[in-house]
Amino acid sequence: MSDGSRHVQVPLLKNWLPGSGEIAYTAHLESGFSSEQIGAPKRANYVFSNRSSTTPAEPSRYARIGDVMQYFAYLAEQAFHESSNGQRLFYRGGPWSRPYIIPDDATEKRLFEKQQWIMGLLVIGMIFGQPLLFAFFPYIVKTSFWFLVYLLAVVGIFWLVGYFMFRRDLAILARIESRPSLRTYFGNIASRHQSGMLALRIAGSILGVASAILMLAVGWNAVVAWGFLGAMLACTAAWSYALYVKTTCNDIPDRLA
């Protein structure tokens, strides 16, 4: 394209929603801003459209295909970043891992599809499977030992599912020589959120911290309470740092939803 942008049409989660037809994933990578300070990426806007429609995709981040699908796509999107020199990167292990270099659009399509499925399975399992498990086996949350066993099982299953889903793709991909800095990583995250949305996420994390402290105060299972407190403190720190990077680097614009 003459404007330096590229589009990738990706079939995703076909017929998950009644009457949705075949859902297509479009990654619209726009050249537009860079930062010598943090190596901020080109903006990556993920737009969904219905292939069965003759009308063009909405110029928004998500077409109206359902809140559940939007959330899965949002979670999957966080693993995809862009380096200061334009390389597309896939983070399999979070900000402390060395990301994989995505060589082409077809590879990114496959990785995104799989990442979205994994995020969907995780969220559905946590929302529906976890309450049922705790209802039938209440001792899991009442005893520290069994709760630790449960946590290790969840982490192990999640890792195994990801390993088997990605192993063929990642086996042939090169990894970046050195891990990008945390400032670069969170600069990518910040570029995808409006400042107000980052502030709301910080507020939600702080509310989680307060809830964990209350759990400790009323004598809740210490392992559960301390684990929840640690997770909420980590979320608070991560979102706060993303907002800090956004407010101290003028070339990271608000993402228009």
Summary of the structure (lengths in Angstrom):
residues: 257
radius of gyration: 19.7
end to end distance: 23.7
largest distance: 63.1
contacts: 729
relative contact order: 0.12
helix: 53%
strand: 12%
